[in-house]
Amino acid sequence: MKELILTSLAIGVKSVIFIIGMFLLAAYLTWIERKFAGHIQQRPGPLHVGWHGLLQPIADALKVLTKEDIVPEGVDRFLFYLASLLAFVPAIMILAVVPFGEPINIFGVEIKPYITDLNVGLILALAFGSISIYGVIFAGWASNSKYPMIGGLRKAAVLIGYEVALGFAMVGPIMQAGTLSLKGIVEAQQGLWFIIPNILGFVVVLFAILAETGRTPFDVQEAEAELVSGYNTEYSAMKFGLFPLAEWYIATFVLSAIAVILFFGGWNGPHIFGPLSPFIWFLLKLGMMFMFFLWVHWTLPRYRVDQITEIAWKVMLPLSILNILIVAIWIMIFG
Amino acid sequence: MVKIKYLDRPSLSNTERFFFIDFIKGMSITIRNFFRKTITTKYPYEKLTPPKRFRGTHAHRVKDGKEPPSFLAIEKFMEIHDGESRCVACYMCQQACPVPTLFNIEAEQLPSGKKRVTRFDMNLLNCLYCGLCVDACPVDCIIMTDNYENAGYSRKDCTIHLEDMKERGLDFDKRRYNEPDRIWIDDEMREKLWGQIKWS
């Protein structure tokens, strides 16, 4: 009984730390994105609030939180409120199964830098990723307006295609590691990272993450030129702020973490930074992955909707299945 | 008969299709831009000086002895002292203006028989900044300055009057009267100031 209480207390404290940390991190990811986008267009980005705009996320948060929260007439109120939560909560729930490093001993207490280590962690992450599209569809439906409706349905069409390809592309690393636990997958990559036989799967996962988080080559759900602002047109104040926060920052960050774990060996790397080197390696790889998504976002134009679904079903799905074949042959030869 | 030329969209080669060559080209451009210096002006802290012929807020030149001969001909009918606006209320600017109602010019006749300008208001909310009033002015009085910060908190603030136009004109002439004009300048002078300009 005592052990149960202690365990749940530890998990609760860890969850609170993870959620608050993710909030702060997402706020500063907006700053990173704005700086990066600015310099790509040869302008400095936020500059006035604090040193090089470092306090800009706080100013933005204050602004968004104190704005008037308008609920338009004719919306389905329950779904309207539920949608912003449904977009946000599953995105942050994936964090429960993402391990950030090996367990470390501090003063004789073993601290695990992850909340749980489920043996179906990857399936859970995929499931939460799929649930988050309900937020978008509900937002489109509940707004009782044509642009959100079109945006929500476009997002649904994109996600149905890419969830399938994403699931099949993740089969390769699972076959090599022989487990669905993310920690187990990292431990199986002590020698060679799974990127080597899984290069096709990695390409598919890159495309799928871009599609799932609505970043640029696939941002049809909020195509500014066609739909006013897509599914979140009728939202205002913090209810609006939750959508980009969840989709563009938290979801991209967490899915980048999963991609790093699956293909780039997670926290594996030479122990050159002392006891903290697993964390540093993991965060380094994660940061490079995230910056890669920003780079793609601020470079490429948008695909047409039909092209996106066509790529999903005609190119990405066969590629991911081909990847399974290649990995199977690799396992047969090298064991 | 109009001939229509049909062009085929250039098709991708297999190398381009498999290795995302066009993606990589675009991304190399953006990453090169990322490491370049920014080209922006930090506006409230740094302000650019426009060229002398910039068409900003209007101003009046004052009577200071540099008037054109047309002013000397009309001067004896006017009650204008040194350092006052040299406007003679001829209404030529209003005639030339595409939106003439933005001017509100009034003049009165003094007991001595001379004419004095009492009011010269311009409602800049309606102004196109086309500069036709400047061209029309026979005494080189109304000019356009390099002031581009002409936003106000109310509509009333956007109307300019005789006094502040005079002040602005004095300030502009003090700063830039002797600056050579970029267009009406000798070629040698231009080369000395801004280097060789290649005309196409």
Interface residues (C-beta under 8 A of the other chain):
Chain A: F36 G38 H39 I40 Q41 Q42 R43 P44 L47 W295 V296 W298 T299 L300
Chain B: F23 G26 M27 I29 T30 I31 N33 F34 R36 K37 T38 I39 T40 K42
